[in-house]
Amino acid sequence: MKTMRLWFGCVVGLAITMIFGWSYGFFAALLPIIIMTSADHWHWNSFQQLIVGVVWVTIEVSFINGFFQSSPLLLTVVVGVFFLEKCIAMSHKSSYLFGFVGLLVGSIALNFASYSSFDLEDFSITLWCCALVTVPICALAYFLFPDPIVEQAIDTTHDVQRYDHIGMIRQTALGWIIAMLAFVVFQVGDLNDSLSAQASIIIVLAPMTLIGSLAAAKIRIIGTFLGCLAGLIIQVGLYSWSDNGILFIMAYAIAAGFFCSWLSLGTIKSSIAFSAMSALTVPLTSSLIPDKKDAVYAIFYRFSSIVVAVVLTSGAIWIIHHFLIRVIKSPDESFGHR
């Protein structure tokens, strides 16, 4: 049933974006996946974190952009405080989704808001609509494809690392430094067409640990390749019929069904499938949708930019991790700890 829920959520989300013509409609297809992958039953907390996180981060970005955009030094300081807030939220399980959404959306919006071609108001309103429409989509998916409620024993060891204060400080510092480096690089490098690469940096960073991030980097590259390949097959398969909305949504539904079957497994395949779904959805909703240009260039550019971003991010995480374990130490750690 979980496969059907995920498939229903992303396909309906995509259909809604096509009907309303949302510029950043891929969020409507991906947000239901984020919510339903982590929960087999309805939980209001996830939706509250999502909606509050989306609304709050867009308000923060609008405020920062409006008051500090003219002063690069002040902007960098304020953005540093903003990223620190999100990284602290991510270091706690109860607020992880709030922090992750804020860091992902905020890093993208703060970078692109500095370019005159970017409409922050349109981006914010579209994101609000995508977050709000995620609630009824997921509610309907849980209603149509329910899983039986099974009593499970509480895992008392799952959150042991949350009480490792030194570890939490290191995680927060690692996340903050990488997020700030990404922001500075994208600002200085004038990279206004690399949304996917910037998002990949935050996704790789999400585990907030060296081992987790390196594993996420491998998964991101594999998943991106599979998703881009599926998108290319759809492009070539539809060819001159790519402007037919019905055929387009059917082709997407077939590809999504394959990846959603992996998403429901809850293993490494699930992580690969999420990266594949994002790689499939973003270029198709921004380039291949009816009456727009084809997505071949967008697909190839997306894959190459993501690979470069992931490799560089992994290297930076490795260096910063080893720096932090030498600088931030607990009293019982020796100076020779690796």
C-alpha positions, 0 to 999 in steps of 0.5 A: 500500500505504501507504494500506491500512496507514494505513487498517488501523491507524486502523480496527483501533485504533478497533475495539479502543477500542470493544471495551475501552471506553477513555475516551481510546481515540482515541489507539489510532486516531491513534498508528498513523497518526503512526508509519506516516505517517513510515516506509514500513517497520518501524523499532524506533526509532520504537516505542521513542521512542513507548513510552518517551516515553508511559511516561516523560511519564505518570510525570513528570506523576504526580510533578509533580502529586503533589508540587507541585500544592499550590504554584502557584509551584513547580508553574510552575517545575517545569513550566517545566523539564519543557517545556524538556526536551521542547523540547530533545528536539524540536530533535534529529531522533533524539529528536523523536518522544520530545519531541513525544509528551512535550510533547503528552501532558504539556501536556494531562495537566498542565493537566487533572490540576489538576481533580478530575474528571480521573482521571490514573491512568485517563488514564495506563493508557489511554495506555500500553495505546494505545501498546503496542497500536500495536506489533502493529497496525503490525506487522500492517499492515506485514506485510499491506501491505508496500512493496518496499525500495528503496535510496535515496541518503543526503541529506547536506543534510537536517540542515544546520539541526541544526548551526545552534546559534543556530537550535536555541536560538531553536527551543527558546526559541520552543517553551518560551515558547509551551508555558508560555504555553499552560499558564498560560492554561489554568490561569488561564482554568479551561479544563477542556473544551478538550483539542482546543484545547490539543493544537492549540497543540502541533501548530501549535508542532511545526515549531518555526519561524515559517514552519513554524508558520504553515503548520501553522496554516492546515493545522490549520484546513482539516483540522479543518473537513474532519474535523468535516464528515465527523464531522457527516455520519456523525452525521446519516447514522447518526441513530437507528442511531448506537448500532449498533457495526457501522454506526458502524465502517463509517461511520468506515472509509469516512471514514478511507479517504478521508483515508488516501489523502491521508495516503499522498501525503506532501504538504500534503494529508498534513498536512491529512488528519492534522488531519482524522483527529484532528478526525474521531476525537476527537469520535466516540470521546468522544461518538458511540460507542454508548450515549453522547450524539450528537457534534453539539455536540462537533463544533461546539465542537471546530472553534470552539475549535481555530480560536480557539486556532490564531489566537491561537497563530499571533499569539503565535509571530509576536511571540515569533519576532521578539523572539527574533531580536533577543535571540538573535543569532549573532556575524555577524548585524547588529542590523537582521536581520529 
